[in-house]
Amino acid sequence: MLLVVDPETKVLAVYHVESSNGKVSLRSTRALGYDLQIEDFNATEPKPSSIKKMLRVDSVPKPQINKIEIIPPSPIETRQIQPSP
């Protein structure tokens, strides 16, 4: 098989080449312009649209989580706290 693609016109031609005698025959031609605009034709999971959604979610900055940092008190500040009744 021989594939010829014209990048200017976006046309694909498919040729069959017989190995025994080298005879070349045109089997198919196709304009690819519309084909190249389809994202999910005959695709399996994860489809390109699913991957795009995953990447969009990951690209959004995650909100900062308020963290409470516990710093051990210095010996001077140490005091006992009694629970209230």
MMTF fields as JSON, N, C-alpha, C and O atoms, coordinates in Angstrom:
{
  "mmtfVersion": "1.0.0",
  "mmtfProducer": "UNKNOWN",
  "numBonds": 339,
  "numAtoms": 340,
  "numGroups": 85,
  "numChains": 1,
  "numModels": 1,
  "chainsPerModel": [1],
  "groupsPerChain": [85],
  "chainIdList": ["A"],
  "bondAtomList": [4, 2, 8, 6, 12, 10, 16, 14, 20, 18, 24, 22, 28, 26, 32, 30, 36, 34, 40, 38, 44, 42, 48, 46, 52, 50, 56, 54, 60, 58, 64, 62, 68, 66, 72, 70, 76, 74, 80, 78, 84, 82, 88, 86, 92, 90, 96, 94, 100, 98, 104, 102, 108, 106, 112, 110, 116, 114, 120, 118, 124, 122, 128, 126, 132, 130, 136, 134, 140, 138, 144, 142, 148, 146, 152, 150, 156, 154, 160, 158, 164, 162, 168, 166, 172, 170, 176, 174, 180, 178, 184, 182, 188, 186, 192, 190, 196, 194, 200, 198, 204, 202, 208, 206, 212, 210, 216, 214, 220, 218, 224, 222, 228, 226, 232, 230, 236, 234, 240, 238, 244, 242, 248, 246, 252, 250, 256, 254, 260, 258, 264, 262, 268, 266, 272, 270, 276, 274, 280, 278, 284, 282, 288, 286, 292, 290, 296, 294, 300, 298, 304, 302, 308, 306, 312, 310, 316, 314, 320, 318, 324, 322, 328, 326, 332, 330, 336, 334],
  "bondOrderList": [1, 1, 1, 1, 1, 1, 1, 1, 1, 1, 1, 1, 1, 1, 1, 1, 1, 1, 1, 1, 1, 1, 1, 1, 1, 1, 1, 1, 1, 1, 1, 1, 1, 1, 1, 1, 1, 1, 1, 1, 1, 1, 1, 1, 1, 1, 1, 1, 1, 1, 1, 1, 1, 1, 1, 1, 1, 1, 1, 1, 1, 1, 1, 1, 1, 1, 1, 1, 1, 1, 1, 1, 1, 1, 1, 1, 1, 1, 1, 1, 1, 1, 1, 1],
  "groupList": [{"groupName": "MET", "atomNameList": ["N", "CA", "C", "O"], "elementList": ["N", "C", "C", "O"], "formalChargeList": [0, 0, 0, 0], "bondAtomList": [1, 0, 2, 1, 3, 2], "bondOrderList": [1, 1, 2], "singleLetterCode": "M", "chemCompType": "L-PEPTIDE LINKING"}, {"groupName": "LEU", "atomNameList": ["N", "CA", "C", "O"], "elementList": ["N", "C", "C", "O"], "formalChargeList": [0, 0, 0, 0], "bondAtomList": [1, 0, 2, 1, 3, 2], "bondOrderList": [1, 1, 2], "singleLetterCode": "L", "chemCompType": "L-PEPTIDE LINKING"}, {"groupName": "VAL", "atomNameList": ["N", "CA", "C", "O"], "elementList": ["N", "C", "C", "O"], "formalChargeList": [0, 0, 0, 0], "bondAtomList": [1, 0, 2, 1, 3, 2], "bondOrderList": [1, 1, 2], "singleLetterCode": "V", "chemCompType": "L-PEPTIDE LINKING"}, {"groupName": "ASP", "atomNameList": ["N", "CA", "C", "O"], "elementList": ["N", "C", "C", "O"], "formalChargeList": [0, 0, 0, 0], "bondAtomList": [1, 0, 2, 1, 3, 2], "bondOrderList": [1, 1, 2], "singleLetterCode": "D", "chemCompType": "L-PEPTIDE LINKING"}, {"groupName": "PRO", "atomNameList": ["N", "CA", "C", "O"], "elementList": ["N", "C", "C", "O"], "formalChargeList": [0, 0, 0, 0], "bondAtomList": [1, 0, 2, 1, 3, 2], "bondOrderList": [1, 1, 2], "singleLetterCode": "P", "chemCompType": "L-PEPTIDE LINKING"}, {"groupName": "GLU", "atomNameList": ["N", "CA", "C", "O"], "elementList": ["N", "C", "C", "O"], "formalChargeList": [0, 0, 0, 0], "bondAtomList": [1, 0, 2, 1, 3, 2], "bondOrderList": [1, 1, 2], "singleLetterCode": "E", "chemCompType": "L-PEPTIDE LINKING"}, {"groupName": "THR", "atomNameList": ["N", "CA", "C", "O"], "elementList": ["N", "C", "C", "O"], "formalChargeList": [0, 0, 0, 0], "bondAtomList": [1, 0, 2, 1, 3, 2], "bondOrderList": [1, 1, 2], "singleLetterCode": "T", "chemCompType": "L-PEPTIDE LINKING"}, {"groupName": "LYS", "atomNameList": ["N", "CA", "C", "O"], "elementList": ["N", "C", "C", "O"], "formalChargeList": [0, 0, 0, 0], "bondAtomList": [1, 0, 2, 1, 3, 2], "bondOrderList": [1, 1, 2], "singleLetterCode": "K", "chemCompType": "L-PEPTIDE LINKING"}, {"groupName": "ALA", "atomNameList": ["N", "CA", "C", "O"], "elementList": ["N", "C", "C", "O"], "formalChargeList": [0, 0, 0, 0], "bondAtomList": [1, 0, 2, 1, 3, 2], "bondOrderList": [1, 1, 2], "singleLetterCode": "A", "chemCompType": "L-PEPTIDE LINKING"}, {"groupName": "TYR", "atomNameList": ["N", "CA", "C", "O"], "elementList": ["N", "C", "C", "O"], "formalChargeList": [0, 0, 0, 0], "bondAtomList": [1, 0, 2, 1, 3, 2], "bondOrderList": [1, 1, 2], "singleLetterCode": "Y", "chemCompType": "L-PEPTIDE LINKING"}, {"groupName": "HIS", "atomNameList": ["N", "CA", "C", "O"], "elementList": ["N", "C", "C", "O"], "formalChargeList": [0, 0, 0, 0], "bondAtomList": [1, 0, 2, 1, 3, 2], "bondOrderList": [1, 1, 2], "singleLetterCode": "H", "chemCompType": "L-PEPTIDE LINKING"}, {"groupName": "SER", "atomNameList": ["N", "CA", "C", "O"], "elementList": ["N", "C", "C", "O"], "formalChargeList": [0, 0, 0, 0], "bondAtomList": [1, 0, 2, 1, 3, 2], "bondOrderList": [1, 1, 2], "singleLetterCode": "S", "chemCompType": "L-PEPTIDE LINKING"}, {"groupName": "ASN", "atomNameList": ["N", "CA", "C", "O"], "elementList": ["N", "C", "C", "O"], "formalChargeList": [0, 0, 0, 0], "bondAtomList": [1, 0, 2, 1, 3, 2], "bondOrderList": [1, 1, 2], "singleLetterCode": "N", "chemCompType": "L-PEPTIDE LINKING"}, {"groupName": "GLY", "atomNameList": ["N", "CA", "C", "O"], "elementList": ["N", "C", "C", "O"], "formalChargeList": [0, 0, 0, 0], "bondAtomList": [1, 0, 2, 1, 3, 2], "bondOrderList": [1, 1, 2], "singleLetterCode": "G", "chemCompType": "PEPTIDE LINKING"}, {"groupName": "ARG", "atomNameList": ["N", "CA", "C", "O"], "elementList": ["N", "C", "C", "O"], "formalChargeList": [0, 0, 0, 0], "bondAtomList": [1, 0, 2, 1, 3, 2], "bondOrderList": [1, 1, 2], "singleLetterCode": "R", "chemCompType": "L-PEPTIDE LINKING"}, {"groupName": "GLN", "atomNameList": ["N", "CA", "C", "O"], "elementList": ["N", "C", "C", "O"], "formalChargeList": [0, 0, 0, 0], "bondAtomList": [1, 0, 2, 1, 3, 2], "bondOrderList": [1, 1, 2], "singleLetterCode": "Q", "chemCompType": "L-PEPTIDE LINKING"}, {"groupName": "ILE", "atomNameList": ["N", "CA", "C", "O"], "elementList": ["N", "C", "C", "O"], "formalChargeList": [0, 0, 0, 0], "bondAtomList": [1, 0, 2, 1, 3, 2], "bondOrderList": [1, 1, 2], "singleLetterCode": "I", "chemCompType": "L-PEPTIDE LINKING"}, {"groupName": "PHE", "atomNameList": ["N", "CA", "C", "O"], "elementList": ["N", "C", "C", "O"], "formalChargeList": [0, 0, 0, 0], "bondAtomList": [1, 0, 2, 1, 3, 2], "bondOrderList": [1, 1, 2], "singleLetterCode": "F", "chemCompType": "L-PEPTIDE LINKING"}],
  "groupTypeList": [0, 1, 1, 2, 2, 3, 4, 5, 6, 7, 2, 1, 8, 2, 9, 10, 2, 5, 11, 11, 12, 13, 7, 2, 11, 1, 14, 11, 6, 14, 8, 1, 13, 9, 3, 1, 15, 16, 5, 3, 17, 12, 8, 6, 5, 4, 7, 4, 11, 11, 16, 7, 7, 0, 1, 14, 2, 3, 11, 2, 4, 7, 4, 15, 16, 12, 7, 16, 5, 16, 16, 4, 4, 11, 4, 16, 5, 6, 14, 15, 16, 15, 4, 11, 4],
  "groupIdList": [1, 2, 3, 4, 5, 6, 7, 8, 9, 10, 11, 12, 13, 14, 15, 16, 17, 18, 19, 20, 21, 22, 23, 24, 25, 26, 27, 28, 29, 30, 31, 32, 33, 34, 35, 36, 37, 38, 39, 40, 41, 42, 43, 44, 45, 46, 47, 48, 49, 50, 51, 52, 53, 54, 55, 56, 57, 58, 59, 60, 61, 62, 63, 64, 65, 66, 67, 68, 69, 70, 71, 72, 73, 74, 75, 76, 77, 78, 79, 80, 81, 82, 83, 84, 85],
  "secStructList": [7, 3, 3, 3, 3, 3, 6, 6, 6, 6, 3, 3, 3, 3, 3, 3, 3, 7, 6, 6, 6, 7, 7, 3, 3, 3, 3, 3, 3, 3, 3, 7, 6, 6, 4, 4, 4, 7, 1, 1, 6, 6, 7, 7, 1, 1, 7, 2, 2, 2, 2, 2, 2, 2, 2, 2, 2, 2, 2, 1, 7, 7, 7, 7, 7, 7, 7, 7, 7, 7, 7, 7, 7, 7, 4, 4, 4, 7, 7, 7, 7, 7, 7, 7, 7],
  "xCoordList": [0.844, 0.0, 0.897, 1.952, 0.457, 1.165, 0.16, -0.907, 0.496, -0.349, 0.333, 1.527, -0.412, 0.111, -0.812, -2.027, -0.23, -1.011, -0.503, 0.695, -1.43, -1.095, -1.45, -2.63, -0.432, -0.717, -1.404, -2.095, -1.227, -1.876, -3.375, -4.167, -3.766, -5.187, -5.822, -7.043, -5.003, -5.461, -6.261, -7.366, -5.665, -6.27, -5.346, -4.127, -5.941, -5.225, -5.537, -6.686, -4.513, -4.698, -4.093, -3.003, -4.808, -4.348, -4.135, -5.026, -2.943, -2.591, -2.245, -1.713, -2.556, -2.14, -0.983, -1.073, 0.092, 1.247, 1.4, 1.603, 1.299, 1.464, 2.947, 3.752, 3.293, 4.705, 5.273, 6.477, 4.44, 4.948, 5.4, 6.407, 4.662, 5.033, 5.178, 5.504, 4.939, 5.116, 3.972, 4.057, 2.897, 1.756, 1.131, 0.888, 0.877, 0.295, -1.114, -1.339, -2.065, -3.441, -4.019, -3.829, -4.72, -5.364, -6.574, -7.419, -6.656, -7.766, -8.766, -9.967, -8.282, -9.2, -8.558, -7.339, -9.392, -8.943, -9.952, -11.116, -9.486, -10.382, -9.867, -8.678, -10.78, -10.461, -10.5, -11.476, -9.447, -9.317, -9.775, -9.802, -10.135, -10.477, -11.493, -11.273, -12.617, -13.645, -13.243, -13.552, -12.557, -12.099, -11.236, -11.358, -10.368, -9.43, -10.104, -9.476, -11.372, -12.108, -12.847, -13.339, -12.925, -13.603, -12.615, -11.488, -13.051, -12.161, -12.324, -11.343, -13.541, -13.802, -14.316, -14.902, -14.136, -14.669, -13.934, -12.714, -14.673, -14.131, -13.026, -12.151, -13.068, -12.053, -12.525, -13.727, -11.586, -11.916, -11.553, -10.811, -12.082, -11.808, -10.356, -9.819, -9.715, -10.246, -10.235, -9.215, -11.383, -11.497, -10.807, -10.638, -10.409, -9.736, -10.531, -9.941, -11.865, -12.665, -12.574, -12.565, -12.507, -12.363, -11.008, -10.902, -9.975, -8.63, -8.568, -7.959, -9.204, -9.223, -9.884, -9.407, -10.998, -11.688, -10.798, -10.744, -10.097, -9.205, -8.101, -7.757, -7.553, -6.472, -6.985, -6.279, -8.219, -8.79, -8.971, -8.704, -9.421, -9.61, -8.275, -8.178, -7.241, -5.925, -5.28, -4.424, -5.675, -5.038, -5.636, -5.036, -6.815, -7.436, -6.695, -6.498, -6.28, -5.569, -6.472, -7.638, -5.932, -6.694, -6.745, -5.768, -7.893, -7.983, -7.032, -6.782, -6.512, -5.608, -6.425, -7.501, -5.903, -6.574, -5.981, -4.763, -6.865, -6.385, -5.775, -6.449, -4.521, -3.818, -3.598, -3.337, -3.705, -3.373, -2.038, -1.891, -1.08, 0.251, 0.454, 0.304, 0.793, 1.02, 2.515, 3.313, 2.853, 4.26, 4.427, 3.683, 5.383, 5.563, 5.887, 6.731, 5.222, 5.494, 6.892, 7.449, 7.43, 8.74, 8.538, 7.423, 9.582, 9.431, 8.873, 8.164, 9.164, 8.676, 7.153, 6.485, 6.61, 5.182, 4.36, 3.136, 4.985, 4.265, 3.482, 4.033, 2.209, 1.371, 0.285, -0.053, -0.241, -1.272, -2.626, -2.921, -3.426, -4.779, -5.725, -5.702, -6.568, -7.53, -8.826, -9.296, -9.422, -10.707, -11.767, -11.756, -12.672, -13.733, -14.829, -15.099, -15.487, -16.505, -17.76, -18.693],
  "yCoordList": [-1.163, 0.0, 1.237, 1.264, 2.234, 3.503, 4.604, 4.664, 5.468, 6.604, 7.879, 8.068, 8.746, 10.04, 11.097, 11.044, 12.061, 13.142, 14.455, 14.737, 15.252, 16.603, 17.562, 17.801, 18.123, 18.983, 20.295, 20.882, 20.76, 22.012, 21.831, 22.638, 20.779, 20.549, 19.636, 19.483, 19.028, 18.075, 16.94, 16.614, 16.351, 15.213, 14.011, 14.13, 12.852, 11.602, 10.694, 10.594, 10.037, 9.041, 7.73, 7.712, 6.637, 5.31, 4.478, 4.347, 3.923, 3.09, 1.688, 1.508, 0.704, -0.675, -0.984, -0.746, -1.513, -1.881, -3.396, -3.959, -4.049, -5.507, -5.838, -5.352, -6.664, -6.987, -7.871, -7.845, -8.629, -9.542, -8.819, -9.198, -7.773, -7.118, -5.599, -4.931, -5.041, -3.601, -2.755, -1.527, -3.405, -2.657, -1.818, -2.308, -0.544, 0.392, 0.739, 1.1, 0.627, 0.991, 1.871, 1.618, 2.898, 3.817, 3.121, 2.589, 3.127, 2.465, 3.467, 3.2, 4.618, 5.556, 6.927, 7.046, 7.965, 9.325, 9.906, 9.504, 10.863, 11.453, 12.819, 12.998, 13.788, 15.101, 14.981, 14.486, 15.429, 15.234, 16.426, 16.346, 17.529, 18.746, 18.532, 18.934, 17.894, 17.652, 16.55, 16.619, 15.538, 14.453, 14.989, 14.544, 15.939, 16.453, 17.341, 17.717, 17.678, 18.479, 17.609, 18.113, 16.302, 15.378, 14.964, 14.561, 15.07, 14.738, 13.31, 12.693, 12.776, 11.512, 10.392, 9.445, 10.443, 9.398, 8.088, 8.02, 7.055, 5.715, 5.645, 4.781, 6.545, 6.573, 5.742, 5.579, 5.225, 4.485, 5.344, 6.319, 4.973, 5.728, 5.546, 4.447, 6.57, 7.92, 8.645, 8.699, 9.199, 9.949, 11.3, 11.782, 11.913, 13.213, 14.252, 15.048, 14.253, 15.229, 14.974, 15.921, 13.707, 13.384, 13.83, 14.362, 13.606, 14.024, 15.542, 16.079, 16.234, 17.69, 18.195, 19.147, 17.545, 17.938, 17.701, 18.532, 16.558, 16.271, 17.321, 17.768, 17.711, 18.696, 20.059, 20.789, 20.417, 21.698, 21.73, 22.753, 20.625, 20.57, 20.734, 21.451, 20.07, 20.153, 21.516, 21.904, 22.255, 23.548, 24.662, 25.73, 24.425, 25.432, 25.418, 24.358, 26.606, 26.628, 26.119, 26.501, 25.278, 24.733, 25.777, 26.486, 25.861, 26.842, 26.472, 25.299, 27.508, 27.254, 26.768, 27.291, 25.775, 25.234, 25.939, 26.03, 26.436, 27.086, 26.016, 25.073, 26.176, 25.214, 25.81, 27.005, 24.978, 25.387, 24.748, 23.526, 25.593, 25.09, 25.128, 26.176, 23.993, 23.92, 24.034, 23.21, 25.089, 25.337, 25.044, 25.575, 24.216, 23.936, 25.229, 26.005, 25.466, 26.695, 26.657, 25.594, 27.837, 27.909, 27.6, 27.734, 27.191, 26.822, 27.961, 27.702, 29.198, 30.335, 30.474, 30.871, 30.161, 30.326, 29.107, 29.128, 28.067, 26.854, 27.081, 27.545, 26.757, 26.815, 25.774, 25.365, 25.362, 24.348, 25.015, 26.063, 24.404, 24.916, 23.892, 22.712, 24.378, 23.512, 23.509, 24.576, 22.344, 22.327, 22.996, 22.865, 23.703, 24.365, 23.368, 22.467, 23.538, 22.556, 22.613, 21.847],
  "zCoordList": [0.0, 0.0, 0.0, 0.634, -0.712, -0.788, -0.481, -1.093, 0.457, 0.808, 0.347, 0.581, -0.301, -0.727, -0.142, -0.33, 0.569, 1.168, 0.604, 0.627, 0.097, -0.375, 0.756, 1.013, 1.446, 2.594, 2.225, 3.058, 0.999, 0.602, 0.41, 0.897, -0.297, -0.551, 0.49, 0.517, 1.346, 2.368, 1.739, 2.171, 0.703, 0.024, 0.179, 0.052, 0.454, 0.63, -0.552, -0.984, -1.067, -2.123, -1.637, -1.065, -1.87, -1.459, -2.716, -3.555, -2.825, -3.978, -3.491, -2.396, -4.321, -4.079, -5.035, -6.239, -4.475, -5.292, -5.216, -4.14, -6.378, -6.418, -6.33, -7.124, -5.363, -5.147, -6.264, -6.516, -6.917, -7.949, -9.213, -9.811, -9.633, -10.895, -10.77, -11.752, -9.566, -9.375, -9.902, -9.908, -10.348, -10.874, -9.759, -8.656, -10.07, -9.109, -9.557, -10.712, -8.628, -8.967, -7.86, -6.671, -8.287, -7.348, -6.739, -7.459, -5.406, -4.722, -4.154, -4.137, -3.688, -3.055, -2.941, -2.817, -2.984, -2.658, -1.694, -1.666, -0.901, 0.084, 0.484, 0.743, 0.531, 1.082, 2.604, 3.167, 3.258, 4.7, 5.535, 6.763, 4.882, 5.623, 6.724, 7.866, 6.384, 7.397, 8.364, 9.553, 7.857, 8.738, 9.871, 11.013, 9.562, 10.558, 11.6, 12.59, 11.388, 12.365, 13.381, 14.39, 13.115, 14.022, 15.114, 14.825, 16.363, 17.472, 17.985, 18.4, 17.965, 18.657, 17.766, 18.29, 16.472, 15.602, 15.821, 15.676, 16.169, 16.328, 17.379, 17.31, 18.339, 19.392, 20.578, 20.792, 21.338, 22.552, 23.75, 23.63, 24.896, 26.118, 26.527, 26.387, 27.019, 27.16, 25.821, 25.134, 25.466, 24.225, 24.379, 25.498, 23.271, 23.353, 24.147, 24.877, 24.015, 24.765, 26.27, 27.056, 26.676, 28.101, 28.628, 29.733, 27.826, 28.234, 28.346, 29.271, 27.394, 27.423, 28.703, 29.321, 29.103, 30.339, 31.553, 32.46, 31.571, 32.692, 32.786, 33.88, 31.647, 31.649, 32.085, 32.78, 31.684, 32.113, 33.615, 34.246, 34.204, 35.649, 36.352, 37.348, 35.836, 36.462, 36.273, 37.068, 35.232, 34.992, 35.847, 35.978, 36.432, 37.299, 38.626, 39.22, 39.097, 40.377, 41.495, 41.59, 42.315, 43.428, 44.554, 44.795, 45.238, 46.322, 47.449, 47.725, 48.088, 49.2, 50.383, 50.673, 51.05, 52.225, 53.436, 53.586, 54.297, 55.524, 56.417, 56.832, 56.698, 57.521, 58.901, 59.044, 59.892, 61.242, 61.563, 61.558, 61.838, 62.129, 63.627, 64.254, 64.202, 65.643, 65.873, 65.426, 66.587, 66.899, 68.381, 69.205, 68.723, 70.154, 70.897, 70.449, 72.03, 72.79, 73.396, 73.671, 73.592, 74.253, 75.731, 76.235, 76.435, 77.857, 78.697, 79.669, 78.361, 79.136, 78.996, 79.95, 77.848, 77.604, 78.022, 77.892, 78.509, 78.863, 80.14, 81.138, 80.111, 81.314, 81.165, 80.054, 82.252, 82.278, 82.049, 82.623, 81.219, 80.993, 81.591, 81.239, 82.515, 83.169, 82.38, 81.985, 82.136, 81.467, 82.315, 83.539, 81.687, 82.444, 82.747, 81.953, 83.945, 84.364, 83.539, 83.781]
}
